[in-house]
Amino acid sequence: MTLVRSVRPVRLAGAHCVLRELDDADVVPLHAMLADPRVFERVLDDQLPSLDEVRDVVPAWRDEAGGEPRPAYRLAAVEGDRLVGMGTLTVESTQHRRGEIGYVLAADRWGRGLGTEVAGLLLRLAFEQVGLHRVEATTRPDHVASCRVLEKVGMRREGVSRDHLLVRGHWWDSVRYAILATDR
């Protein structure tokens, strides 16, 4: 018996933004955010997705969200009506109640506490609604702001995985973070 629950639809409000399900109106601003070279430098994609690719993937993500149990939560982070980022919660194992979070923000929103809010909302979703026990996250060791975000939301640094990811022909180390439901 699993205690992991599927949540549909998701709408979580923070002090400055709301995490909600992606919709078709998010395609153009999501593509614009990902096309920013400052943002693209931090993501794992081998190449910048085209507008048509983003237009195709958003409905595919919605279809995936209908799975039971729900395997992933790919959510728009919005301030007012403006998409300012995206947060993800992937359920890695229902049996072990383990997941992973990730987030990407528009570069003009960096340094304003939005990453901390998005990560905190994702953890709230993971623990309070989905029922996970352990949530992990990874970031690059040189991404100081992201390390700070993960630490602010209570995640603990568990170590470095060397040459963990091959991104655009270069090996990236990853700093591994995790938090347990009992840590909160």
Backbone as CSV, one residue per row, in Angstrom:
resi,resn,N_x,N_y,N_z,CA_x,CA_y,CA_z,C_x,C_y,C_z
1,MET,0.846,-1.182,0.000,0.000,0.000,0.000,0.888,1.240,0.000
2,THR,0.592,2.173,-0.868,1.361,3.407,-0.934,0.571,4.549,-0.315
3,LEU,1.275,5.445,0.293,0.640,6.612,0.885,0.793,7.848,0.003
4,VAL,1.368,7.651,-1.194,1.557,8.772,-2.116,0.225,9.062,-2.803
5,ARG,-0.155,10.323,-2.782,-1.414,10.754,-3.384,-1.137,11.572,-4.652
6,SER,-2.054,11.486,-5.596,-1.990,12.321,-6.795,-2.848,13.554,-6.553
7,VAL,-2.291,14.717,-6.793,-2.995,15.976,-6.563,-3.299,16.608,-7.912
8,ARG,-4.570,16.941,-8.136,-5.013,17.583,-9.377,-6.217,18.447,-9.076
9,PRO,-6.292,19.618,-9.575,-5.184,20.444,-10.059,-4.421,21.035,-8.882
10,VAL,-3.216,21.510,-9.165,-2.395,22.147,-8.138,-2.527,23.658,-8.264
11,ARG,-2.739,24.287,-7.129,-2.697,25.755,-7.036,-2.236,26.071,-5.624
12,LEU,-0.998,26.534,-5.505,-0.399,26.869,-4.216,0.016,28.323,-4.221
13,ALA,-0.472,29.081,-3.268,-0.154,30.506,-3.200,0.907,30.759,-2.149
14,GLY,1.891,31.543,-2.533,2.892,32.044,-1.608,2.685,33.534,-1.427
15,ALA,3.623,34.171,-0.768,3.513,35.606,-0.521,3.623,36.426,-1.814
16,HIS,4.397,35.919,-2.783,4.661,36.703,-3.997,4.254,36.026,-5.292
17,CYS,4.066,34.715,-5.247,3.720,34.015,-6.483,2.767,32.866,-6.193
18,VAL,2.237,32.327,-7.265,1.355,31.170,-7.216,1.965,30.090,-8.100
19,LEU,1.960,28.859,-7.611,2.296,27.710,-8.448,0.979,27.107,-8.907
20,ARG,0.851,26.934,-10.226,-0.370,26.370,-10.790,-0.012,25.519,-11.992
21,GLU,-0.995,24.751,-12.430,-0.794,23.915,-13.617,-0.467,24.804,-14.818
22,LEU,0.394,24.314,-15.699,0.705,25.025,-16.938,-0.490,24.977,-17.878
23,ASP,-0.685,26.049,-18.634,-1.725,26.038,-19.655,-1.148,26.574,-20.962
24,ASP,-1.944,26.528,-22.009,-1.460,26.910,-23.338,-0.976,28.365,-23.388
25,ALA,-1.549,29.229,-22.571,-1.130,30.635,-22.557,0.285,30.800,-22.012
26,ASP,0.828,29.766,-21.376,2.184,29.839,-20.816,3.274,29.512,-21.831
27,VAL,2.901,29.005,-22.989,3.884,28.527,-23.966,4.848,29.637,-24.388
28,VAL,4.341,30.755,-24.841,5.213,31.828,-25.347,6.091,32.400,-24.235
29,PRO,5.544,32.755,-23.064,6.433,33.268,-22.020,7.418,32.220,-21.486
30,LEU,7.029,30.949,-21.464,7.960,29.899,-21.039,9.115,29.799,-22.021
31,HIS,8.800,29.818,-23.301,9.861,29.775,-24.311,10.779,30.994,-24.198
32,ALA,10.193,32.174,-24.015,11.002,33.398,-23.892,11.934,33.308,-22.685
33,MET,11.435,32.773,-21.574,12.271,32.644,-20.386,13.429,31.687,-20.659
34,LEU,13.138,30.548,-21.264,14.184,29.560,-21.537,15.177,30.047,-22.587
35,ALA,14.744,30.954,-23.465,15.613,31.476,-24.524,16.611,32.501,-24.008
36,ASP,16.399,33.009,-22.813,17.339,33.965,-22.229,18.661,33.236,-21.986
37,PRO,19.773,33.712,-22.559,21.058,33.012,-22.404,21.468,32.810,-20.941
38,ARG,21.094,33.731,-20.064,21.429,33.583,-18.641,20.699,32.396,-18.026
39,VAL,19.484,32.169,-18.463,18.698,31.033,-17.972,19.188,29.749,-18.623
40,PHE,19.360,29.774,-19.944,19.763,28.570,-20.668,21.094,28.017,-20.145
41,GLU,21.975,28.898,-19.716,23.266,28.462,-19.181,23.098,27.531,-17.980
42,ARG,22.004,27.645,-17.238,21.784,26.882,-16.007,20.957,25.622,-16.180
43,VAL,20.281,25.458,-17.333,19.410,24.296,-17.514,20.166,23.153,-18.175
44,LEU,19.568,21.974,-18.177,20.238,20.767,-18.641,20.017,20.457,-20.109
45,ASP,19.175,21.225,-20.781,18.877,20.940,-22.185,20.130,21.072,-23.037
46,ASP,20.266,20.163,-24.014,21.414,20.236,-24.919,21.293,21.391,-25.890
47,GLN,20.070,21.752,-26.231,19.861,22.900,-27.108,18.587,23.609,-26.697
48,LEU,18.512,24.849,-27.049,17.340,25.647,-26.739,16.136,25.070,-27.472
49,PRO,15.052,24.781,-26.743,13.867,24.276,-27.441,13.231,25.381,-28.284
50,SER,12.727,24.976,-29.445,12.029,25.934,-30.299,10.663,26.233,-29.693
51,LEU,10.041,27.286,-30.191,8.688,27.616,-29.738,7.734,26.459,-30.037
52,ASP,7.887,25.816,-31.186,7.023,24.678,-31.528,7.252,23.508,-30.562
53,GLU,8.487,23.280,-30.170,8.764,22.198,-29.212,8.117,22.483,-27.860
54,VAL,8.184,23.731,-27.407,7.521,24.091,-26.149,6.015,23.959,-26.318
55,ARG,5.502,24.376,-27.458,4.062,24.267,-27.738,3.612,22.803,-27.705
56,ASP,4.478,21.876,-28.125,4.149,20.446,-28.113,4.307,19.820,-26.734
57,VAL,5.294,20.280,-25.969,5.584,19.611,-24.702,4.605,19.982,-23.597
58,VAL,4.062,21.188,-23.611,3.128,21.583,-22.543,1.904,20.665,-22.504
59,PRO,1.234,20.390,-23.639,0.120,19.430,-23.584,0.580,18.010,-23.220
60,ALA,1.788,17.631,-23.655,2.311,16.307,-23.291,2.500,16.216,-21.778
61,TRP,2.977,17.288,-21.159,3.122,17.298,-19.699,1.761,17.199,-19.023
62,ARG,0.750,17.863,-19.594,-0.606,17.765,-19.022,-1.114,16.332,-19.114
63,ASP,-0.862,15.671,-20.242,-1.275,14.272,-20.394,-0.555,13.388,-19.375
64,GLU,0.740,13.616,-19.215,1.524,12.861,-18.235,0.956,13.048,-16.825
65,ALA,0.488,14.258,-16.528,-0.048,14.558,-15.197,-1.311,13.762,-14.896
66,GLY,-1.958,13.224,-15.917,-3.146,12.415,-15.717,-2.851,10.991,-15.305
67,GLY,-1.564,10.603,-15.314,-1.189,9.251,-14.925,-1.505,8.979,-13.461
68,GLU,-1.658,7.710,-13.157,-1.952,7.328,-11.777,-0.974,6.261,-11.337
69,PRO,-0.151,6.506,-10.357,-0.053,7.778,-9.642,0.590,8.836,-10.529
70,ARG,0.338,10.083,-10.188,0.883,11.193,-10.977,2.402,11.178,-10.860
71,PRO,3.119,11.059,-11.991,4.575,10.943,-11.927,5.313,12.258,-11.747
72,ALA,4.704,13.356,-12.181,5.422,14.629,-12.127,4.445,15.788,-12.061
73,TYR,4.902,16.838,-11.422,4.175,18.090,-11.310,5.056,19.154,-11.956
74,ARG,4.657,19.626,-13.119,5.383,20.680,-13.823,4.478,21.901,-13.759
75,LEU,4.878,22.867,-12.960,3.973,23.944,-12.574,4.513,25.311,-12.969
76,ALA,3.617,26.161,-13.404,3.956,27.551,-13.719,4.062,28.326,-12.405
77,ALA,5.085,29.151,-12.290,5.197,30.114,-11.187,4.793,31.458,-11.762
78,VAL,3.727,32.018,-11.213,3.206,33.268,-11.762,3.111,34.336,-10.675
79,GLU,3.441,35.565,-11.079,3.208,36.755,-10.259,2.124,37.537,-10.981
80,GLY,0.968,37.653,-10.356,-0.159,38.258,-11.065,-0.507,37.380,-12.250
81,ASP,-0.435,37.949,-13.440,-0.695,37.185,-14.657,0.583,36.813,-15.400
82,ARG,1.739,37.147,-14.837,3.014,36.953,-15.541,3.713,35.675,-15.102
83,LEU,4.042,34.829,-16.076,4.849,33.648,-15.801,6.267,34.114,-15.496
84,VAL,6.767,33.774,-14.318,8.103,34.205,-13.899,9.018,33.026,-13.621
85,GLY,8.501,31.812,-13.802,9.322,30.638,-13.567,8.509,29.373,-13.703
86,MET,9.177,28.296,-13.361,8.549,26.988,-13.399,9.150,26.148,-12.292
87,GLY,8.309,25.392,-11.618,8.774,24.480,-10.584,8.344,23.068,-10.922
88,THR,9.184,22.101,-10.575,8.842,20.709,-10.837,9.018,19.880,-9.570
89,LEU,8.135,18.942,-9.416,8.244,17.892,-8.407,8.063,16.590,-9.154
90,THR,9.079,15.756,-9.142,9.010,14.443,-9.777,8.938,13.394,-8.683
91,VAL,7.964,12.514,-8.778,7.847,11.414,-7.828,8.749,10.295,-8.344
92,GLU,9.902,10.141,-7.713,10.900,9.167,-8.159,10.519,7.739,-7.774
93,SER,9.906,7.570,-6.605,9.510,6.245,-6.141,8.284,6.375,-5.241
94,THR,7.178,5.754,-5.665,6.007,5.752,-4.794,6.225,4.807,-3.623
95,GLN,6.883,3.686,-3.868,7.123,2.700,-2.803,7.930,3.315,-1.666
96,HIS,8.952,4.089,-2.024,9.841,4.665,-1.019,9.475,6.110,-0.688
97,ARG,8.391,6.605,-1.308,7.873,7.955,-1.060,8.970,9.010,-1.214
98,ARG,9.668,8.919,-2.355,10.802,9.800,-2.615,10.560,10.601,-3.892
99,GLY,10.944,11.878,-3.844,10.801,12.734,-5.008,11.970,13.685,-5.154
100,GLU,11.904,14.481,-6.205,12.953,15.466,-6.475,12.295,16.751,-6.954
101,ILE,12.826,17.880,-6.489,12.325,19.176,-6.950,13.350,19.859,-7.835
102,GLY,12.844,20.768,-8.647,13.690,21.618,-9.475,12.917,22.884,-9.798
103,TYR,13.625,23.898,-10.210,12.970,25.164,-10.532,13.845,25.938,-11.487
104,VAL,13.195,26.794,-12.255,13.882,27.722,-13.145,13.105,29.032,-13.071
105,LEU,13.838,30.129,-13.037,13.217,31.443,-12.895,13.680,32.378,-14.005
106,ALA,12.810,33.296,-14.362,13.195,34.349,-15.296,14.347,35.142,-14.688
107,ALA,15.343,35.444,-15.485,16.551,36.103,-14.974,16.253,37.446,-14.304
108,ASP,15.233,38.152,-14.774,14.930,39.445,-14.150,14.268,39.301,-12.781
109,ARG,14.006,38.067,-12.359,13.414,37.810,-11.039,14.431,37.223,-10.067
110,TRP,15.679,37.013,-10.518,16.713,36.450,-9.645,17.032,37.419,-8.505
111,GLY,17.399,36.861,-7.364,17.868,37.664,-6.237,16.775,38.369,-5.457
112,ARG,15.524,37.948,-5.632,14.396,38.614,-4.961,13.631,37.681,-4.030
113,GLY,14.184,36.501,-3.761,13.522,35.556,-2.861,12.513,34.657,-3.537
114,LEU,12.330,34.813,-4.840,11.336,34.022,-5.550,11.731,32.543,-5.610
115,GLY,13.001,32.254,-5.804,13.454,30.861,-5.838,13.168,30.157,-4.516
116,THR,13.410,30.855,-3.417,13.132,30.288,-2.104,11.642,30.026,-1.942
117,GLU,10.825,30.955,-2.415,9.378,30.760,-2.313,8.921,29.581,-3.167
118,VAL,9.392,29.482,-4.395,9.000,28.377,-5.273,9.449,27.044,-4.675
119,ALA,10.693,26.963,-4.212,11.182,25.717,-3.607,10.367,25.359,-2.367
120,GLY,10.042,26.338,-1.555,9.229,26.092,-0.369,7.837,25.597,-0.715
121,LEU,7.229,26.169,-1.753,5.909,25.710,-2.190,5.975,24.283,-2.736
122,LEU,7.037,23.961,-3.452,7.201,22.597,-3.956,7.333,21.600,-2.807
123,LEU,8.062,21.987,-1.753,8.190,21.098,-0.595,6.854,20.952,0.129
124,ARG,6.099,22.025,0.207,4.769,21.950,0.817,3.890,20.967,0.042
125,LEU,3.927,21.057,-1.279,3.194,20.120,-2.123,3.661,18.689,-1.858
126,ALA,4.965,18.499,-1.850,5.549,17.156,-1.698,5.159,16.506,-0.377
127,PHE,5.296,17.241,0.706,5.079,16.646,2.020,3.629,16.696,2.474
128,GLU,2.967,17.827,2.290,1.626,18.002,2.851,0.517,17.449,1.963
129,GLN,0.741,17.427,0.658,-0.329,16.975,-0.228,-0.039,15.638,-0.890
130,VAL,1.177,15.481,-1.434,1.506,14.240,-2.139,1.842,13.127,-1.146
131,GLY,2.419,13.465,-0.010,2.722,12.462,1.007,4.097,11.832,0.896
132,LEU,5.045,12.566,0.334,6.400,12.027,0.228,7.100,12.067,1.577
133,HIS,8.125,11.218,1.711,8.936,11.184,2.934,10.279,11.888,2.732
134,ARG,10.841,11.765,1.525,12.164,12.333,1.227,12.077,13.080,-0.098
135,VAL,12.657,14.277,-0.111,12.728,15.067,-1.338,14.175,15.479,-1.542
136,GLU,14.651,15.302,-2.756,16.027,15.612,-3.117,16.057,16.749,-4.135
137,ALA,17.215,17.347,-4.287,17.456,18.358,-5.317,18.942,18.341,-5.633
138,THR,19.271,18.728,-6.855,20.676,18.863,-7.236,20.878,20.232,-7.874
139,THR,22.093,20.723,-7.730,22.482,21.948,-8.401,23.977,21.885,-8.640
140,ARG,24.473,22.797,-9.428,25.912,22.855,-9.677,26.612,23.484,-8.472
141,PRO,27.810,23.011,-8.138,28.542,23.594,-7.008,28.816,25.085,-7.165
142,ASP,28.959,25.560,-8.401,29.247,26.978,-8.619,27.978,27.831,-8.673
143,HIS,26.826,27.217,-8.526,25.563,27.964,-8.536,25.212,28.310,-7.090
144,VAL,25.919,29.294,-6.569,25.831,29.674,-5.161,24.413,30.068,-4.769
145,ALA,23.722,30.809,-5.626,22.365,31.258,-5.300,21.424,30.066,-5.133
146,SER,21.549,29.065,-5.989,20.683,27.895,-5.882,20.999,27.094,-4.619
147,CYS,22.276,26.962,-4.290,22.653,26.285,-3.036,22.028,27.011,-1.848
148,ARG,22.073,28.318,-1.891,21.501,29.127,-0.808,19.989,28.911,-0.700
149,VAL,19.300,28.857,-1.836,17.854,28.616,-1.848,17.543,27.285,-1.173
150,LEU,18.244,26.239,-1.574,17.970,24.907,-1.031,18.239,24.856,0.468
151,GLU,19.267,25.546,0.916,19.558,25.580,2.348,18.510,26.393,3.106
152,LYS,18.039,27.481,2.517,17.010,28.309,3.170,15.714,27.545,3.395
153,VAL,15.380,26.619,2.493,14.137,25.863,2.659,14.343,24.615,3.525
154,GLY,15.520,24.493,4.115,15.763,23.415,5.074,16.406,22.172,4.518
155,MET,16.803,22.195,3.263,17.449,21.014,2.694,18.894,20.945,3.172
156,ARG,19.375,19.738,3.328,20.742,19.512,3.807,21.626,19.040,2.661
157,ARG,22.815,19.592,2.629,23.798,19.172,1.632,24.278,17.770,1.997
158,GLU,24.181,16.847,1.036,24.577,15.469,1.301,25.852,15.068,0.576
159,GLY,26.338,15.904,-0.303,27.590,15.574,-0.968,27.614,16.031,-2.413
160,VAL,28.743,15.742,-3.052,28.944,16.121,-4.443,29.073,14.850,-5.276
161,SER,28.324,14.801,-6.360,28.460,13.725,-7.341,29.318,14.284,-8.470
162,ARG,30.526,13.744,-8.593,31.453,14.243,-9.608,31.064,13.745,-10.995
163,ASP,31.245,14.630,-11.993,30.904,14.300,-13.380,29.559,13.592,-13.457
164,HIS,28.585,14.163,-12.815,27.260,13.571,-12.668,26.410,13.715,-13.922
165,LEU,26.570,14.828,-14.639,25.732,15.101,-15.800,26.596,15.547,-16.978
166,LEU,26.281,15.027,-18.153,26.934,15.464,-19.383,25.995,16.457,-20.064
167,VAL,26.371,17.722,-20.037,25.516,18.793,-20.550,26.277,19.559,-21.632
168,ARG,25.707,19.557,-22.819,26.290,20.262,-23.959,27.780,19.949,-24.127
169,GLY,28.116,18.671,-23.957,29.479,18.210,-24.188,30.436,18.400,-23.028
170,HIS,29.949,18.877,-21.884,30.807,19.102,-20.717,30.240,18.367,-19.503
171,TRP,31.132,17.806,-18.704,30.703,17.143,-17.475,30.453,18.173,-16.387
172,TRP,29.332,18.009,-15.715,28.979,18.881,-14.597,28.948,18.062,-13.322
173,ASP,29.572,18.596,-12.289,29.383,18.035,-10.961,28.017,18.482,-10.450
174,SER,27.465,17.729,-9.517,26.203,18.108,-8.889,26.345,18.066,-7.382
175,VAL,25.845,19.091,-6.717,25.733,19.075,-5.268,24.359,18.487,-4.963
176,ARG,24.333,17.484,-4.107,23.085,16.796,-3.769,22.559,17.321,-2.438
177,TYR,21.276,17.662,-2.436,20.583,18.124,-1.234,19.380,17.220,-0.997
178,ALA,18.962,17.139,0.266,17.746,16.382,0.584,17.138,16.907,1.879
179,ILE,15.850,16.623,2.021,15.107,16.931,3.232,14.110,15.810,3.451
180,LEU,13.881,15.479,4.710,12.909,14.453,5.075,11.672,15.126,5.650
181,ALA,10.553,14.434,5.548,9.323,14.961,6.146,9.529,15.206,7.645
182,THR,10.320,14.373,8.273,10.562,14.507,9.718,11.511,15.664,10.060
183,ASP,12.157,16.249,9.058,13.036,17.410,9.283,12.233,18.702,9.418
184,ARG,11.007,18.695,8.968,10.216,19.926,8.898,9.522,20.226,10.197
